Amino acid sequence: MKTRHRQDEEIRGKIASALKKAVDERTQGPEDAARILQVKIGTLYKYMNGDMIPGGQVLWRACEQMGLVLDKGGLHPTSGRVRGSRALEEGDQYELPFINESVGGEKVNCRVRRKDNQYVQVQLRIKLAG
């Protein structure tokens, strides 16, 4: 039987708290997070309770899709926004990295919504004059 070390428990706790925070702030709930991470909901709860440590593929998806970073400090949320689109530094260009996003401004109002697994609905309003 594998012995548990204090350091393992600490790592497990840090991963659990980072996942909880990401699920709360950057998904539409645990079911959405389980879909994004491609795990069963029960497995996600085991990760968030610190009962299990996610494998490499799950951690990779969490970093890519939920805006987490894995580095020497552990697993933690990025400092920038993940959900919600943002304006780029220059010009009136917008980046829409995820589904179910909205962008609003003086000149542009855009909504992107997932209709089902095959279709995305895009509503774009652009103010051209005055």
N, C-alpha and C positions, 0 to 999 in steps of 0.2 A: 504494500500500500504506500502510496506517495505521501510524504509528510508535507504539511503545510508550513510555510514560513511566514513570518510577520510581514515581510516585504511583499509577498504575494497578496496578502489580504489588503495591504495598502494600495497596491496597483489596482486590484479588483474594485476597491471602493472609489478610486479616482475615475476609473472608466465608467462605473455605474453612475456617479454624479454627473459626469460630462454627458452621458447619453440621456439622462433624465432632463437635464437643462436643454439639450438640443431638441428633444421630443416636445417639450413644453413651448419652446420659443420658435422652432423652425419647421414644425410639421403641423398637420391638422389633428394630431392625436396619435395615440399608440398604434392604432390600426394602420394609419398612413405611414408611420415610421417602420412598422413591420413590413409593409409592402415595399417601401424604399430599400430597406436592408435585405429584402428577400429572405426573411425568416418567419417562422410562425409566431403568433402573438405571445404564446406562452414562453417561447425562447427569449423574446424581447424583454418580457418581464423578469426573466432570470438574469439577463444582463443588467437591467436597471436596478435589481435588488442586490446585485453583487454576488449572486449564487454561481454565475458562470462568467468566464472571460470570452468575449467574441474572438473568433478566428480572424486570420488575415484578410480574407475576402470581405467579411462583414465590416471590419474596421476601415478597409479601403472604401467601401460604399458609404460609410458614415462620413468619412472625410470628403469624398467627392460630392455627395448629394445633400448632406446635412450641415456642411460648413464646419466640420471639426478638423483639428490639426493634431497629428501625432508626432511629437518631438521629444527631446530629452526631458522636457517638463511634464510629459504625460499626454493624455488626450484632453483637449480643451477646445472650446468654440473659438472660431476666428474672431478677430476684432471687428471686421467689416460685416456688413449686412449680407445675408444669404437669401432669405425670402424677400420678395419685393424687388422690383427692378430699380436700377439706379441710372442716373444720367452720367454720361461719360464726361471727362474733364472739359473737353472743348466741343463746341458746336451743339447742335440739337439732336444728337444721336442718342439712342437708348439701347440698352442691352437687356434682352429678355431671356435669362439663362434657364428658367424653370417654367413649368406649366402652372396655370392658375395664378397669374400675376397681373398687376395693374400698374400703370404709369400715368401720372397726371401732371399737367403743367399748363402754362399759359397758351402754348401752341399745340400741344399734343395730349390726347387722352386715348390710352390704349388698354384693352382688356384681353387677356389670353386665358381661356378656360378649356379644360379637358372635357370633351363631350363623352367619350368612352375610350377604349384602348386604341382605336384606330383614328379618331378624329379630334382635332383641336379647333375651337371656335376663336377667331380673332376679330375684335371690334376696334377699329382705328378711326379716330376723329382728329382731323388736322385743321387748325384755323389758318386760313390763307391770307385774309385781309382784315384790317380794321377792327 
